[in-house]
Amino acid sequence: MTILPLWVRLARGIYDCLFNGIAAVIVFFFISGLCIHLPNVGCNNLKPIAFLARRYVRIGIPLLIILACMQLVGGAAAQREHDVLWSLYCELIYYTFYPILFLLFTWIDIASVLTASVCLSVGLLLAYPQYGFFTLYGTPMAAAVCLPYWLLGCLLAQTIRKKGLAHLPGSIWLWRIGGWGYVSLELLMSFHLQRQFNYSLLFMPFGVFVYYWLQKEIVWHGASARRLRFEKLGRASYSIYIVHNMAIGMVSMLLAPHAAELWLAQLMAVILASWFFYLLVENPSHQLARRLAPARHVQEEQQGAA
């Protein structure tokens, strides 16, 4: 067995800590809770049948198509896709229980529901410290562990409607670099030190940070009519997320593991697969879901709902 030079191992360790996909999923849960609850803040009733039909169609049709593709492709590519789908199953659970959560927000208050979910989440994390990744908890438990982040998104929606966004100090890039630095340090503390920390538990402080970071992002974006270069790609964000890991896996099955062209081929495969999936699957299902929406929800969804 060849032992790599120290500088190579160090460089590889630094590179591995630069990207934290689970942290991106945590932010995704925030944005999902924000987009789902924002149109409903202050409403007297939800109309749960229409809501569930809209959400199941929006997320369910692409999910069923990708599950069929996994059966056709098989192998390592299908296994890689399993590592992505856990968060979508959590989303379906949150959608299913949102009508009940909506009532609890009204009958009690959202802060009390959030506090109870944090207690449950921390309790599960402490009871099962051997599970380093959310996927290892199984779908129901993973959904319970990650629920506080989704509810924080709902709380942010209520804050926007009732109190307005906080104008927080500091440059937007300082906040972005701070978030990236924390999740990179989290990887280092969890997987590259002799004394390893609970990876999933370390996301709790990050969740508090994201609650304020998103407010900073929204205020910054609304301060002027900014036209961001890659903003339109957000329309296909679901396609990119649901397709990317399978596309990467399929290219890896075709090329040697250390081929110089592997990274570029994977990037091109993700771009092309996401584009076709968006045109053929996601966008049609999104349009169908919008036709199922009551009139008062249409304007909100056109402004960027999940």
N, C-alpha and C positions, 0 to 999 in steps of 0.2 A: 504494500500500500504506500503510495507516494504522499509524503508530508509536504504540504504547500509552504512556501516561505512565509515568514511572519508578516511581511508587508502585504502579501497577497491576501492572507486571512484577515488582516486588519481592514484592508480596502473593501473586501467582501462584506465584513461585518458592518462597516459604515454604510455601504450601499443598501444592505438589508434593512437598516433602520431608517432609511429616508422615506419609505412608503409604508403607510399603515392603512390597509384596506378596511379593517374593522372600524377604525375611527371615521372613515368616510361613511360607513353604514350608520354609525351613530348620528352623524349630521343628517343623513337621509331620513332617519326616524323623526328627528326634530322638524324637518321641513314638511314631512308627511303630516304630522300632527297639526302643524301650523296651517297647512292648506286645507285639511279636512275640517278643522274647527272654525276657521276664520269666517266662512259664509254663514255660519250658524250662531255666532255670538249674538245674543240679544233676541234670538227667535224664540217664540213660544212653543213651537212644535217642530219636529224633525221630518216627519213622513218617512219612517224607517224602510218601508218596502221600496220606495223610489230610490232612497239613498243606497241601500244594499245592492239593488239591481244595477245602479250606475257604477258602483265601485267594483262589483264582481265582473261586470263586462269589461271595464277599463283595464283591470289587472289580470282577469282570469283568462281571456281569450289568448293573449300573448303567452301566458304561462302554459296553457294547454298545448299550444303549438310547439313551444320549446321542449316540453316533456316528450312530445312525439318525436322531435328531432333527436333527443337523447337516446331514444330507443333505436333509431336508425343508425346513429353514429357509433354508440357503444364505446367500450374501452376507456382509456384515460381521459379522453375529451368529455365523455359523459360524467365521469367521476368528478372532474374539475367543475362541471356545472352544478353538481350537488353542493359544492362548497359555496355557491352563490345563492341558491334558491331558499336557503333557510330564512333569510330576511324577508322574502316575499311571503312565505308561509306565516311569519309573524305579522306582516301587514294584513293578511286576510283575517287573522284573529282579531287584530285591532279594529278593522272595519266591522267585523261581525258584532263585536261588543260595544262599538261606539254608540249605538242608540241607548244602551243602558248607561254608559258613561255620561252621555249628554243629560240624561235625567238626574244622575248623581251630581253633576256640576250644578244643576238647578236646585235640587233638594238640599244638598249639603253645600259644598263649594269645591272648586277645582283644587285649591290648595290642600284641603283635607284628603281628597282622593290621591293627589300626588304624594303626600306624606305617607299614606298607607302603602302605596306602591313602592316607595323607596325602602321602607322597612321590610317588605316582602323580598325585594330584590337583594338587599344587603344580606338578609337572612339566608337566602339560597346561595349566594356567593360564599358566605362563610361556612355554610354546611357542606359545600362540595368544592373545597379548594383545589382538588385534583383536576378539575375541568378548566384548562387554560383558555379554551376558546368557547364562545357562545354556542357553536354548533354541537359541542359535545354534551350539552345539557338536554338535547332533544327539543323538538319544536315547542311544546307547551311551556316547558320550563324556561327556554330561551326567550319566549315571548314575555313571560313574567319578569325575567331579569332585565329585559330591555324596555319594559313598559314605562319607567320613569322618563326616559328620553322622549318618547312619543307624547307623553302627557305634558312635558315641559314645552313641547311645540304647541300644544293646545293652550297652555298658560300664556305663551307668547302671543298667540292669536287674541286672547282675551285682553292682554295688556295693550295691544295695538288698538283695539276697538274702544276700550274704556278709559285708558290712561294716556295713551300715546307712547311713542318710543323714547327711550332715554338717549340723550346726546352725550355720549361717553367720550372721555379725553383720549388723546393719542392718535397717531396716524393709523389709517386702515391697514397699512402694511405691517405695522408693529403688531397689531392684533393677529394678522394672518401668520406672521413668522412665529409669534408666541404659541399659537395653536399647533403649528407644524412642529415646533421645537418640543412641545410637551409630548406629543404622540410618538415622536422619534425617541425621546428619552424613555418613554414608557416601554418601547420595544427593547431598549438597552437594559433596563432594569428587570424586565421579565425573562429575557432569553439569553443575555450575553454577560451576566454577572454570576459569580459563584453562588451568592445568595439571591435567589430569584423571588420576585414579588408576584402577587396575584394579578395577572394580566387584566382579567375582566373587572376586578375591583378598582383598578387604577383609572378606569373610565369615569368613575363617579365625579372626581374633581373636574375632569374634562367636560362633563355634561353641564356643570355650572358655568364653566367658561363659555361654552357654545351658546348658552342662553343669552348672554350679553354680547358675544361676538356677532351673532345673527342680527341683533338690533343695530350694531355698528354697521354691518354690511347693508342693511335696508336703508338706514339713514344716509349712508354714503352714496348709495345708488340713486336715491331719490333727490339728492341735493342739486342735481342738474340733469339735463337730458343726455345722459351718457349712453352711447351706443357701443357696447362692448364687442370686441372683434369676434368672439366665439359664442356670443349670447344665443344665437339661433340654434346652436347644437343642443341647448337645453330641451328643445322640443323632443329630441330623440334620446334623452337621457335614460329613459326606461329601456329602450332598445339596446343602447350601449351597455348598460349594466347586465341585462339578461343574456346578452349574446357574447360578451367579450371573453369570458373564461373558456367557453366551448371553442371559440375560434382560435384562441391561443393553444388549447389542447390539441386541436386538429393539426395545426401547423407543427407542433412539437412531435406529433406522431410521424410526420413526413420528413422532417429534417433532423440531422444529427444534433445532439444536445448542445454542443459547443460550436455549431456552425456560425461563421461570422455574420451570415445574412439572416440568422434566426430572428433576432429582435425586430428587424425591419419587416420581415415577412409576417410576423405576428401582428405588428402595428397595422399593416395594410389589410390583413385579414379581418381585424376588428373593425376597421373603418368601412370596408365593403359590406361585411355581414350586417353591421348595425344599420347601414343605409338601406339595404334591401329589406331588412326586417321591419324597419320603420315604415317604409312605403307600402309593404305588402300586408303587414300584420298590425303594428301598433297604431298607426294613424287611422286606419279604418275602424278598429275597435274603439279608439278614442272618440271618433265622430259618432259612432253608434251610442256610446255612453252619454254623450252630450245631448243626443236626441231624447234620451230617457230622462234628462234632468228637468225639473220644474224651472220656470222662467227666471225666478229670482236667483238661481244658482249659475245660470249660464254666464253672466257677466263676470262673476268671480272666477270661474274656471278658465275663461278666456284670458284672464290676467295672470294665469300661471299655476292653477291648482294642479295637484299631483295626478 
